[in-house]
Amino acid sequence: MTADLSPSYAREYEQVTLARYLLALGDARAARLLLERLVPFAKRGGRQGVVAELALLLALAFDAMGDSS
């Protein structure tokens, strides 16, 4: 699994897990790029719980990159 794969419902869990892993490794930029691709995909699918989780992870990524806006 790599961060450059296209969003997929079948792999959504793995992709969110990869974003969490990237954050844990300190690679907030890669996590942010992955999460920014996943958010619109989850929104289109109506998966609001996933959207909320992705928003939280994005906030953590931005915080790790020093962006508090």
N, C-alpha and C positions, 0 to 999 in steps of 0.2 A: 504494500500500500504506500503510495506516495502522495504528496500534497498537491500534485498537479493533475490528478484525475478529475474528470467532470463529475459534478454532483449526480448522485444516483440514489433513488429510494432504497434499493436493495443494499446499498453500501453506506447509507446515511449514518448508521450507528458506528461503523468503523471509521468513517471520516470525522465524526465528532470526537471519537476517542483519539484519533491521530492529532486533532487540534489540541486536545488536552495534553497529550504527550509532548507536542512541540512546545507548549507553554511551560511544561515541567522542565524541559531541556534548556529553556531560556531563549528559544527561537520564536519570540513574539511576532516578528515580522511574517514569518512563514505561516504561523497560526492565524494571524489576521487575514492574510491573503486567502487562505483556505476558508475561513469563516465567512468572509465577505462574499464568496461564491456560494456558500451553503444557504445563507439567509434568504435570498430571493427564491431559491428552489423550495425551501420549506414553506415560505409564505404562499407561493402558488399552490402548494399541496394542502394548504389549510391546516398545517400541523403547528398550532399556536404554542404548544408545550415545547416543541423543538425550537421554535423561533425565540422563545423566552430564554431557553438554555444557551442558544447561540449568542444572544444579546449579552448575557452575563459573561460568556467566554470572551466576546469581543471587548467588553469593558476591561477585563483582566489583561488582555493583550495590549490595549492602548495604555493602561496603567504601567505595564512592564516596559513599554517603550517611552514612558515619560510624558505621554500626552494625556492631560487631565481635562481636556475640553469636552 
